[in-house]
C-alpha cells in the first residue's frame, strides 16, 4: 500500500467516523449538535470556507492552464457563489440590512438568492442536477464508458475522484433519511449533509491542483 492510498483510507475513515459522531449527538446530545449547526456556527462557517477555498484552488489551476479551461472557470465561479450564498454574502458578519424588496420575497429574510420565494425550489432542483452530474454521472461514465472517457479528456473536463464518492453519498443520506423515513426535514442534519458536500468539492479542487501542479 502506497502513502497516497493510505491517506485516502484514513481520510475516508475519519469522515465516516465523524458522521457516526453526529448521529450519536443527534440521538444523545441535541444541545451540542444545535450549537454546532446554528446559523453562522462552526459547521456553516466550515461550509463557506470550504467553498471559498475550492473556488480559489480552481481559479489557481485555471491560471496554470492560461485561463483557457472553461470548466475550471465555471467551477471557480460556482463555488464562489456557493460560499457567498452560504453566509448570505457576509450580511451578519458586516451587519448589513436586507433590502425591503428582498425581505418581502426571501423565506429567511436574508441577503441571498437560494431562499427567494418562487425561486428556491428551482434553485435546489438545478443544484441537485449539477451535484449529481459532477459527483456521480460524469465520474462513473468516465470510468465505465470508454467513448465518454475520451470525450471528457478531449474537452478537458475535470473528473470528480471516485475515491471521494463517499462524501456526497453521506451528504445525501443525512438529508434524505429524515425526509424518507421520518417524513420531516431536520435542519441540523441538513447542515451536516451540506458540510460533507462542501468538503467533497474542496477535496475535488485539491485533487485537480495535484494533477496540474507540475
VMD Tcl script that draws the C-alpha trace (Angstrom):
set ca {
  {0.00 0.00 0.00}
  {1.49 3.35 -1.05}
  {1.26 6.52 1.02}
  {-1.45 8.11 -1.14}
  {-3.73 5.11 -0.76}
  {-3.12 5.07 2.99}
  {-4.03 8.78 3.28}
  {-7.21 8.23 1.27}
  {-8.26 5.35 3.52}
  {-7.54 7.31 6.71}
  {-9.40 10.35 5.42}
  {-12.47 8.31 4.49}
  {-12.42 6.51 7.84}
  {-12.23 9.86 9.64}
  {-15.18 11.24 7.68}
  {-17.27 8.11 8.32}
  {-16.30 8.32 12.00}
  {-17.38 11.96 12.16}
  {-20.71 11.03 10.59}
  {-21.18 8.40 13.30}
  {-20.33 11.01 15.94}
  {-23.00 13.34 14.51}
  {-25.57 10.54 14.67}
  {-24.56 9.92 18.29}
  {-25.08 13.62 19.08}
  {-28.42 13.59 17.26}
  {-29.63 10.76 19.46}
  {-27.99 11.64 22.76}
  {-26.98 15.31 22.84}
  {-29.17 17.61 20.79}
  {-27.89 20.72 22.60}
  {-24.33 20.10 21.42}
  {-25.50 19.42 17.88}
  {-27.66 22.55 17.92}
  {-24.61 24.61 18.88}
  {-22.52 23.10 16.08}
  {-25.22 23.63 13.46}
  {-26.59 27.03 14.45}
  {-26.69 29.92 12.00}
  {-23.12 31.16 11.40}
  {-21.92 28.37 13.67}
  {-18.94 26.07 13.19}
  {-20.44 23.81 10.53}
  {-21.92 26.60 8.44}
  {-18.67 28.55 8.63}
  {-16.72 25.47 7.52}
  {-19.05 25.12 4.55}
  {-18.42 28.69 3.41}
  {-14.66 28.36 3.96}
  {-14.57 25.05 2.04}
  {-16.42 26.52 -0.93}
  {-14.26 29.65 -0.94}
  {-11.05 27.61 -0.81}
  {-12.36 25.32 -3.57}
  {-13.09 28.40 -5.69}
  {-9.61 29.82 -5.12}
  {-7.91 26.49 -5.88}
  {-9.84 26.07 -9.13}
  {-9.03 29.67 -10.06}
  {-5.34 28.95 -9.42}
  {-5.45 25.79 -11.53}
  {-7.25 27.77 -14.23}
  {-4.39 30.27 -14.16}
  {-1.90 27.40 -14.51}
  {-3.76 26.45 -17.70}
  {-3.57 30.01 -19.03}
  {-7.21 30.72 -18.14}
  {-8.22 28.58 -21.14}
  {-10.15 25.81 -19.38}
  {-13.81 26.84 -19.24}
  {-14.61 24.09 -16.71}
  {-12.18 25.47 -14.17}
  {-13.65 28.92 -14.70}
  {-17.15 27.53 -14.19}
  {-16.26 25.61 -11.03}
  {-14.39 28.58 -9.54}
  {-17.40 30.83 -10.11}
  {-19.88 28.19 -8.89}
  {-18.06 27.60 -5.61}
  {-17.55 31.33 -5.04}
  {-21.29 31.84 -5.42}
  {-22.00 28.96 -3.04}
  {-19.60 30.42 -0.46}
  {-21.31 33.80 -0.70}
  {-24.82 32.36 -0.54}
  {-23.88 30.18 2.43}
  {-23.13 33.22 4.59}
  {-25.73 35.49 2.91}
  {-22.86 37.45 1.38}
  {-21.49 38.43 4.77}
  {-24.74 40.01 5.91}
  {-24.36 39.08 9.55}
  {-20.58 39.47 9.54}
  {-20.76 43.07 8.30}
  {-24.15 43.82 9.87}
  {-25.81 44.53 6.52}
  {-29.55 45.09 6.35}
  {-31.74 43.20 3.89}
  {-33.28 45.44 1.19}
  {-37.04 45.78 1.63}
  {-37.78 44.16 -1.72}
  {-35.75 41.10 -0.79}
  {-37.21 41.00 2.72}
  {-40.67 40.52 1.23}
  {-39.69 37.61 -1.00}
  {-36.92 35.85 0.91}
  {-38.04 32.93 3.09}
  {-35.46 33.73 5.78}
  {-35.46 37.49 5.06}
  {-31.75 37.31 4.28}
  {-29.43 38.70 1.62}
  {-29.30 35.63 -0.61}
  {-30.93 34.17 -3.70}
  {-31.41 30.49 -2.87}
  {-34.11 31.22 -0.26}
  {-36.15 33.52 -2.50}
  {-39.83 32.55 -2.72}
  {-40.67 31.06 -6.09}
  {-37.01 30.52 -6.91}
  {-35.83 28.34 -4.02}
  {-37.35 25.13 -5.39}
  {-35.91 25.75 -8.85}
  {-32.50 26.64 -7.40}
  {-32.49 23.45 -5.33}
  {-33.54 21.34 -8.34}
  {-30.83 22.90 -10.52}
  {-28.31 22.44 -7.72}
  {-29.26 18.78 -7.41}
  {-28.78 18.21 -11.14}
  {-25.36 19.89 -11.09}
  {-24.39 17.97 -7.95}
  {-25.44 14.61 -9.43}
  {-23.65 15.37 -12.68}
  {-20.36 16.36 -11.03}
  {-20.25 13.71 -8.30}
  {-21.86 10.68 -9.96}
  {-22.76 10.82 -13.65}
  {-19.51 12.22 -15.05}
  {-17.05 10.19 -12.92}
  {-18.99 6.93 -13.34}
  {-19.41 7.29 -17.11}
  {-15.74 8.29 -17.33}
  {-14.86 5.06 -15.52}
  {-17.09 2.63 -17.40}
  {-17.77 4.13 -20.86}
  {-14.58 4.44 -22.86}
  {-16.13 6.66 -25.54}
  {-17.19 9.22 -22.95}
  {-13.82 8.97 -21.22}
  {-12.14 10.01 -24.47}
  {-14.71 12.79 -24.92}
  {-14.14 14.18 -21.43}
  {-10.41 14.13 -22.00}
  {-10.80 15.93 -25.31}
  {-12.84 18.76 -23.78}
  {-10.52 18.86 -20.72}
  {-13.31 18.05 -18.29}
  {-12.14 17.75 -14.65}
  {-13.38 14.48 -13.17}
  {-14.57 14.16 -9.58}
  {-12.41 11.40 -7.98}
  {-14.31 8.18 -7.37}
  {-12.43 7.64 -4.10}
  {-14.28 10.72 -2.78}
  {-17.73 9.48 -3.78}
  {-18.46 8.59 -0.15}
  {-18.73 12.28 0.78}
  {-21.67 13.20 -1.49}
  {-23.23 9.85 -0.59}
  {-23.06 10.64 3.14}
  {-24.40 14.10 2.31}
  {-27.42 12.60 0.55}
  {-28.08 10.18 3.41}
  {-28.06 12.95 6.04}
  {-30.58 14.97 4.05}
  {-32.73 12.18 2.60}
  {-33.23 9.76 5.51}
  {-35.13 12.22 7.76}
  {-37.44 13.04 4.85}
  {-37.95 9.49 3.57}
  {-38.06 7.64 6.90}
  {-39.42 10.23 9.33}
  {-41.23 12.41 6.75}
  {-39.81 15.68 8.02}
  {-36.85 17.97 7.50}
  {-34.09 18.20 10.08}
  {-32.12 21.47 9.96}
  {-29.13 20.09 11.87}
  {-28.71 17.02 9.68}
  {-29.18 19.14 6.56}
  {-26.29 21.33 7.72}
  {-24.10 18.27 8.27}
  {-25.03 16.96 4.82}
  {-24.17 20.30 3.25}
  {-20.80 20.29 5.04}
  {-19.91 16.88 3.61}
  {-20.79 18.11 0.14}
  {-18.65 21.24 0.57}
  {-15.71 19.17 1.85}
  {-16.09 16.83 -1.12}
  {-15.82 19.74 -3.54}
  {-12.82 21.17 -1.67}
  {-11.02 17.84 -1.93}
  {-12.02 17.70 -5.62}
  {-10.30 21.05 -6.11}
  {-7.19 19.86 -4.25}
  {-7.13 16.73 -6.40}
  {-7.15 18.86 -9.56}
  {-4.39 21.01 -8.11}
  {-2.26 17.92 -7.51}
  {-2.86 16.73 -11.06}
  {-1.85 20.07 -12.57}
  {0.84 21.33 -10.22}
  {3.77 20.12 -12.32}
}
mol new
graphics top color blue
foreach p $ca { graphics top sphere $p radius 0.5 }
foreach p [lrange $ca 0 end-1] q [lrange $ca 1 end] { graphics top cylinder $p $q radius 0.2 }
display resetview
